[in-house]
Amino acid sequence: MVTVGSPQHTDAVTIARTRTRPQVAVLHDVRASRSGLGDALANATYDVVDVAVTRALVDRVVVLRPDAVVVDLDDAHFDVVRLCAALRDAIAGRVLVVSSAAVDDDVVVAALDAGADDVIVGSSPEVIDARVRVALRAQPSAPALPAMLEVGDVVVDLRAHAVFVGGTAVRCPPVQYELLVTLANRPGTTLGADELLRAVWGARPGDVHPRRLRIAVSVLRGILGIGRRRPRVVTVPRVRYRLVAPG
């Protein structure tokens, strides 16, 4: 159990399974073992998860599904503008950029245009903490899901973040997992591309090419396979999909 005043830094997937409070991912340069900013948020009323910026960052953040993301620019060697754009395409949570040193105005503007919701420069941990709390208040609450989703012989354990097909655990990448959860939560309901792009990538209409959705659906179909009790992802004209239960 995480206690107030002592943010934990642990594996992202573990916290995603056990969260009881708002969750904030602090992204830092991969060369640092952890973010000093995360440590500085000593009085946080939310869980802090350190995540290194690597090529697999987007997939990790999609699995984590944080309520907000804080990008730590101190000693960072990544492109913050590209990072903000990638995060905005992938998640629905607020994105804040934090730097203890001065940042050029053109970089601030580019980061905000790319998807950052706030850029905080040269502020104390107390001010940063307050700005994060504001971001969390502005983030709409996600609807509660049951602990388990079951359609035919496909079972999704939401607490364990696991998928079982015909009683066997299968590997389900983050995008396909989110897509399956969205469809399985409303079996038989036809969902449009824009709704699925928002649910899976946190993207606004037009921000993500529909081809990514078509590829994700194709991969999900391969994961589910075919069986007598197997649900099917059916394509409806004009890029709409629904999960059809057997029988």
C-alpha positions, 0 to 999 in steps of 0.5 A: 500500500502506498502511503501519503507523503511517500510516492512509490517508484516501482514497475509500471505494470504492477502499479497499473494493476493495483492503483488505488489513487491517481497515478502520475508517470514521471518520464526521465532520460534513460541514462538516469536510473530514476527521476530526481523530480519524482523524488522531490514530490515528497508530499504527493497525494498520488502515486508516482511511477518512474518511466525511462524514455526509450523506444518502448516508452509509448507501449509502457505508458499505454499499459500504465494508463496514467492519469497524468504524465510529467516529462522531466527535462533535466539532463534530458537528451530526447526530443521533447516536442516529438515525445509530446506528440507521441504521448498525445496520440497514445494516451488521454491523460494530461501531459506536463513538461517540467524543467529546472533550467530556462527553456527557449520560448520556441521550444515551449510553444512547440511542445504546447502545440505538439500536445503538452498541456502545461510547461513549468519552468524553474518552479519549486517542487511545491509549485510543480505538485500543485500544478500536477493536482490541477492537471488531475482535477482537469482530467475526466474520470474514466468509467469503472470497469468490472474485474473480469470481461468474458465473451465466449471462451475469451476472458480478460482479467482486468486486475491482472492485465491478462487475456485467456483464450480457450482457457490458455493465457496468451500474449496480448500487446498493449494496443490490442489489449486496450482494443479488446477491452473496449470491444468486450466491454460492449459486445455486439455494439458497433463502435466507430473508428473515432470512438475506438481511436479515442479509447485505445490511443486517446486520440482526437479525430484526425490525429491518428491515421485509421490504418493504425486501427485496421492493423490493430484489429488484424493483429487482434483477430490473429490473437483470438484465432478461430473456435466454436466458442470464439468471439469474432471482430466483425468489420462493419462498412465505413470503418466500424467494428463490433465483437460478436459473441458465438451463437 
